[in-house]
């Protein structure tokens, strides 16, 4: 498992670019990736050839992070970055506070910014995108390229019989982490070159041959340590499924059900919190991030390994079943219809709260205890979490996703972006700083995971582990894929301040 | 609130029939209903005019019950009842054991029975109906009437762009109870005239003016104590939503979450079971069945009433929110797409088990204790259950369902059919003797209710009850509607033998 510098600047699968691509070995073949870093910023003007102005439409977590990273990376060039907001947007003052102003032309009405930009990056909320994409498309200047950071709009157009406008490039650069982490790690990159959030990129329409180059330039300017190629379809499926499963929905189901289990076993609230939520967001995430998935099991003593094995083996199949269900519903469009129905029903009402459950009350005290001791990995919790993560990996592999996408969407995004934020803040922060589509999906599927753990997995975990299920884990090809990806990882963890 | 005998045999809203209809007062108006009973059986040949043979296609719980009831009610007439099964059906021996045989022409291939019948009642599983309805339609004899017992096929045809065949009547008679109870209460009707399960009926296509009469005859022959009119669309919506909510899904979420709550409060497993599951299926269901919804609260002492009030007020809004979500998804077709995807995924694999959760282990001991004492209503459990039931009632009323449908689908079917079965057997029996569409729906939505109770409702139940929410309950029009329906209820409870 190695990464090697490719001798040519591009392969047939990728577009011409000024950047030097690398070939990464993955199970069953190779993938072409771009290793990022600040040393590449001087190449950005050439890579962005033909682009004088980048319009970032929207100031949610992704818009806020991407507009700032792009501007900082392009400082000193003649390429400007402007933020477009809808009339009366409550975000205008925060954008101004971060240096985007009407006076210097870097803040304006979303349709005006669209009309004045060569690359228009659409980072408004999914519901707004569903409602307003036609108005935006109508204002694109000839030859302007449309940029997306996930595949929601593709799914929506398919569901409603719409299409992207002809004659425009359509590209996606999709950071595998929440907006705040895209900014936070970029800032850390000033000290340690290459710190950032990995991104996938996709070229969906390329009328003039520039789309691939623009996408890679955009990704480098965001600070992505490595960028891998996918399709908008594949990105859409893995993104929407992943956030419903191991990234948000399943992890919520895991910690709620384990907290209840440990409380019923007699643990006090803080101990139960430490064994469940704190364990996942702390030692388990850290071990996977630094040493890979298999290390969680290998670092346990024999008694702990036995507990891990029973939990893992009992978890895998029921978790896989729900993930397959999610995948089917996302691929079918059913899940997107449910999101659109929910948005209509919610109107201006707030979404239901998820942070009032008794578990979260114990969080503050558990966090206060951190300075005093190092929390060990809880083997049962680790088995449940790892079993669910591996179930998602296998479902994605069976459905034909590229390995870079599988490991980023199933492992790296979890342990290097979302869980560290959850560790520093709490679940409400983690879930509710993601897109509304993600928030709705987590509320929809988290309880399904919880019920499956409580009603199927935990009763079955008393029995000895099925050796075949364990063997499939210890010899799993994902360990090699993760090792290859780890070589592209800069030696820095995200640093999230507690509020 | 009275029921009065109508002076004419039919109204403009109903079809000509030999039966005498009655007018029932309901909130905001009246509904025309037919009171059933064995004294009407002599009228069946005239009501079934033009029908010499009824084909019951399928031998699931409904097919098994309806074929037997129809045959017994039509004994001594020249109308025969035949059962049609698909080739190689595993149900053939059970049908023979109940007296339907190839020798006397009352058991045969489903397409042959279809071709030989004047009324073809389609009671095969939803997935089989989705796959094979065109073959069945192609074999209908000219003028034959299609009979349905729920609206699944309507939803499926709409989703796939299909339609019912022209020139055939399409009617529905939909018993508001599981198949086993349709048979069990019919048998009890031999002792107490009128015992049975209420049914709705709908006339969806009526090319020759006979459809309404045939539907009422079918319902009387099933033993329905009262039959009310609806549309196939309205029946479809209330049926599919109801089984996902208070009939199955919500009740499962209620008992699982309450069991965990009482265990965490320190109750031993059997006590926790008695306060949660046993309470709902026993004293709460019995009180509502005999004395109405308001009686649950009124029969509590002041301290109990306070507990009830807090639980009720905390439950109502979160439960309503999920029921509205279910309703939207059923109306949109999303829910049906998910059922079709699940059937495809399951193939021949069994559905996941729901009876392994720790709660059910305590059930046997709780049942064994019954002889020793009378279990009182638990006020907290009663508040949660009643709050959820009222939320469904209000959602159905807001969506414009007739009151007979609202009270049957939200209250009577629960307390007079499903919960008594669950009380005698267990949850697995209750859920898994319903249609596969219901079983899948309960697995899909039960966990949503459970999570909402645990994470939103129970934490909020510590606060004083909102008086407006309680006032809406105590003055609710449903109490009048239930009182009117109660006058049509025969003085007999279903008697379910423990296995």
Interface residues (C-beta under 8 A of the other chain):
Chain A: X256 X260 X263 X264 X318 X321 X324 X325 X328 X329 X332 X334 X337 X338 X341 X342 X344 X345 X352 X353 X354 X356 X357 X358 X444 X446 X447 X448 X450 X451 X452 X454 X455 X456 X459 X460
Chain B: X256 X260 X263 X264 X318 X321 X324 X325 X328 X329 X332 X334 X337 X338 X341 X342 X344 X345 X352 X353 X354 X356 X357 X358 X444 X446 X447 X448 X450 X451 X452 X454 X455 X456 X459 X460
